[in-house]
């Protein structure tokens, strides 16, 4: 073979992010988009919108109004929208973190939302698909992978990156739907706790490790001033 032969560049689906999403799709094969995310470099922009622009463009308000028109209770509509957006931000990445101790960036500037024909959320996407792992992970040192020193460092980083995204959603739903802060943070806690409860069984991984990772993330969110534990106690 010629020494000048072209070096093959792995495609995104062959990279760690692609493997992570294949893993997440396998958790619920009949609903493969429930936990996985899309690489925005591979997507057109039809029905996609950036979370960072969602408030300015009125996307969250529109979602709420569509749900109110179809549901009896405005309160229920606000919680449906909140739950979907919370899952897009933290629920999906929590599933990967709890199952395999890995994560992508859930930061405000990185998350995209995909809506279906009825205006509901059916997928989420990422601009930067770099995967974070804990030191000692088999992926450590691979292209597209950043290593953090320990689990505590991972959940602190995840909470830091989730915070602006969650605060934007919380503020938007408080203004357009009157959703209380207490209820919103209770829904965040339910999203992470639910993943910690169900994902280890679906992924066939250690439930003790899953519970530890979920609780670590909740503690890190609370340490950043988000009323996670208080919301759990009074919800």
Secondary structure, DSSP 8 states (H G I E B T S, - for coil): --TT-------GGGSHHHHHHHHHHGGGGGGTTTT--EEGGG---TTEEEHHHHTTTTHHHHHHHHHHHHSS-HHHHHHHHHHHHHIIIIIHHHHHHHHHSEE----TTTEEEEE-TTS-EEEEEES---EEEETT-TTTTSTTEEEESSHHHHHHHHHHHHHHHHHHHHHHHHHHH---HHHHHHHHHHHHHHHHHHHHHHHT--HHHHHHHHHHHHHHHHHTT--HHHHHHH-
